[in-house]
Amino acid sequence: MMDATKYAPGYYPVPAGYDSWVKKDHIEKAPAWCSVDLRDGNQALIVPMSLEEKLEFFQMLVKIGFKEIEVGFPAASDTEYEFLRTLIEKNMIPEDVTVQVLTQCRDHIIRKTFEAVKGAPRAVIHFYNSTSVAQREQVFHKSKEEIKQIATDGAKLVKQLSEEYEGNFLFEYSPESFTGTEVDYAVDVCNAVLDIMQPTPDRPMIINLPVTVEMSMPHVYANQIEYCDKHLKYRDSVIISTHPHNDRGTGVACAELAVLAGAQRVECCLFGNGERTGNVDAVTLAMNMYSHGVDPKLDFSDMPDICATYERVTRMHIYERTPYAGQLVFAAFSGSHQDAIAKGMAFRKEHGEHRWTCPYIPVDPHDIGRTYDADVIRINSQSGKGGIGFVLEQNYGYNLPPKMREALGYKVKSVSDHSHKELSANEVLHIFEDAFLNRCKPLNVLEAHFAQVGGITATVTLELNGQRKVVTSVGNGRLDAVANAIQSATGMEFHLETYSEHSLDEGSTSRAASYVGLVWGDNTVTWGAGTDTDIIVAGIKALVSAINNK
């Protein structure tokens, strides 16, 4: 049995009154984004990226639109040192992009960090030390004052070296393990650092309040952020940053609520890569804002290419249900879902809708480089007539009558059910063609000539089981006359219940598609479809196909 008594909340709630953020219902402006894929993300890979892979990843992050990119811990790794120097020496850092480097509050590491970043057009020196109760007691065996001294000593050295080295430096401090630290103490340490660094509105300092380990429900973290927002010194010169991990599976919620509570910046990784359960997912955060009509200032319009590059250079797999990016996140297999989506898409087209309100699909897949045919309506044994009809119409132009869609649906689901697999659009087309389209055995109409005598008179040449016969009959229209001729020649009893037609292609040589539903004397219904460049011939082929399906 599991023993819950060994656990208890390890976080430190703030006093009441720091929850005004709850009055907000959505994020109105994108925060500043800092990608930490090349540090936290790379650190968490089973096989870390090579220099070439890191360079390619960096260029992808720039293309997406990240203006701040943490490139590593150059003092702790020769590979990361070489990567940073390559970026600088080959002038690969765009003017509007700031690189960020990480260092512990330790003398020799800080000094080597400044050596590594020398020559960068603009760099954030991110220094940190752990402040939590667990770290103070179990790792460092130091008092609160001694831990604060580590932070202030680090700040003094960072400030000193920034004046000795040539460069455009900005600064960031993190009380690591913030979520396991008494919040008033975390603020005290941060304020002590700020007093040394003396930020100004034109040269602000970043105070990063990380969810190093997720320990609470997201609203507790938001309250802590609001408390810090109200108690940090130099507030007009401080950028509050958040760096959520995902240990409780609520990293996205922590980041979103933190922004509501006053955080202005988010450190994140593509697709939530990172140590343990990962860092907060940049794609989900940005696309959540996008779905509310907020420009996230990040460009995921070619999501398939981003996913492919990420999987290739990191050797990680993007789970099929990962929000927005997974292969199946827009997929609808359920018949009722498919029907609603198909009707929603038709509604958009009919009404010229710009605003996206399609049922079941939170954002337009086209916006991120996905397609309706391959990504939205997916066909298996759970699919319904609406989705199956939608696939045929989207891919091949066939717009079947509703009842005919139902008949095709049963055939498609039967094939999928017996084969135990998803069917492609091409496989659905083949089922439709085999079952309904231009079927000419055992009955076929070889010729039909019409005269306008007593209505429409049709002279029809039939072939039934290899035997030819010429029959003349009258009807209300051409198709009715042909139907009457067939019934007269064969003794069949049916009446034309449904007929529809539409153009299948564009241009002067376009084909017409016709659909016919017949009700027989025993009340069974059969369906047929026909295509031809002549609309009359297409209708006759549909009629014959429906007869041959009896």
Secondary structure as UniProt FT lines:
FT   HELIX           4..6
FT   TURN            16..17
FT   HELIX           20..23
FT   STRAND          32..35
FT   HELIX           37..41
FT   HELIX           42..43
FT   HELIX           51..64
FT   STRAND          68..72
FT   TURN            74..76
FT   HELIX           78..89
FT   TURN            90..91
FT   TURN            95..96
FT   STRAND          98..104
FT   HELIX           107..117
FT   TURN            118..119
FT   STRAND          123..130
FT   HELIX           133..134
FT   HELIX           135..140
FT   HELIX           144..164
FT   STRAND          169..176
FT   HELIX           178..180
FT   HELIX           183..197
FT   TURN            201..202
FT   STRAND          205..211
FT   HELIX           218..231
FT   HELIX           235..237
FT   STRAND          238..245
FT   TURN            247..248
FT   HELIX           251..260
FT   TURN            261..262
FT   STRAND          265..269
FT   HELIX           270..272
FT   TURN            276..277
FT   HELIX           282..291
FT   TURN            292..293
FT   TURN            301..302
FT   HELIX           303..314
FT   TURN            320..321
FT   TURN            323..325
FT   TURN            327..330
FT   HELIX           335..351
FT   TURN            359..360
FT   HELIX           365..368
FT   HELIX           372..376
FT   TURN            381..382
FT   HELIX           385..396
FT   HELIX           402..419
FT   HELIX           425..436
FT   STRAND          443..451
FT   STRAND          456..464
FT   TURN            465..466
FT   STRAND          467..475
FT   HELIX           478..490
FT   STRAND          494..503
FT   TURN            508..509
FT   STRAND          512..520
FT   TURN            521..522
FT   STRAND          525..532
FT   HELIX           535..548
//
